[in-house]
Amino acid sequence: MTAAAWQSYNQGMIYLDNGATTPLSEQARSAMKPYLEDLYGNAMAVYRLGAQSRQAVEEARGKIAAVLGTKPEEVYFTSGGTESDNWAVEIAAAEAGGGHILLSAVEHPAVYNKCMAMKARGFTVELLPVDQEGQVSPEAAAAAIRPDTILLSVMTANNEVGTIQPISAIAAVAARENEKRRQAGTAQRLLLHTDAVQAVGHIPCTAASLGIDMLSASAHKFGGPKGAGFLYIRKGVPVHPLLIGGAQERSMRGGTHNVPGIVGMGAALAEAAAQMDAHMAREKALRDRLIDGLRAAVPGCRINGSLQDRLPGCCHVTMPGVPAESALFRLDRAGICASAGSACEAGAVRPSRTLLAMGQSEEEARCSLRLTLSYRNTEDEIEETVRTLAEIAASIRALQQEGK
């Protein structure tokens, strides 16, 4: 899609909230179309129309498995990241029946709130601290693991500041713990789950390289449709159903298959994987241009998260004295779409839990914006965003000075 076509598609807006959702890719749209129209059969039906849908579902499963570097039977379809996260927690809980759950202090609400709800069922929940860049220390994870720890959940990349976690090193910690338990004759394994919703389709994520037991992903974060996701469950991990119903997903996830959504997800992920290197390079260049521009144009601004271990398209900035709510309102009037953090926390009056865990004050957290880019964005859009944010920051700060 050309820059002009992209501007027309966005009705003239500058879209910098790709962390919340992404536009449907052309490949996904084309792949979905037949299953929204003529090929409407239920994938579980035995006649030809159903068999066509079933074949499409399995082809999508194969595409996803190929990107993950795993087996198709280890991929289970869900309605999205939240369901996948909840299912992962339930799998660990059902297998153990009780125990200790470890998660990072900056997990997505789908993991954090689900784990906190497990306290009412007798589970103990502990948060792993992060440093000022939002990163978990593998050494801290190792020190926090107890003999009764059943689940360790650390997201691959943070949904607000974009910091990428050292999942492979954390996986090595979990592997050493499980080997120790094996030698001691302990039947209960420590399961490692990662919420990779922000990472899959944007940075390399294979099951082998990460070394995890379970991985959650959502289609609309990488150019697929909303309402489709998957949970990777490593072979050997006992699977317990979250939704009990029919025989779909090997009797582990009841409910009629969302055939168009699944097909679109498979097509979008295959496309994202094939073009990942080019997209990463472009997004990094645009992101760095945005960061450099904001640092030069907005006095006192600070970039949050790791500058080295960072999603290619994520820029999270704190502008002291510029409340995010006011800035977002003015950005919207200027035709620029951005956010103050996780879309799943939009409307919350409390400051970002992620930023507080990273050591920011409540005031600083309330003056922070998330700008998430796509390879579709242009240099002109970045320059316009820098200019607009600089004007907004200056205007709001001037008004504050007048009010003193």
ABEGO torsion letter per residue (X at the ends): XBAAAAAAAAGGBBBAAAAABBBBBAAAAAAAAAAABABABBAABABAAAAAAAAAAAAAAAAAAAAAGBBAAABBBBAEAAAAAAAAAAAAAAAAGEEBBBBBAABBAAAAAAAAAAAAAGBBBBBBBBBAAGBBBAAAAAAABBAABABBBBBABBAAAGBBBBAAAAAAAAAAAAAAAAAAGBABBBBBBBBAAAABGABBBBAAAAGBABBBBBAAAAGBBBGBBBBBBBBGBBBBBABBBBABGGGABBEBBBAAAAAAAAAAAAAAAAAAAAAAAAAAAAAAAAAAAAAAABBGBBBBEBAABBBAABBBBBBBGBBAAAAAAAAAAAGBBBBAEBAAABGBABBBAAAAAAGBBAAAAAABBBBBBBAABBAAAAAAAAAAAAAAAAAAAAAAAAAX
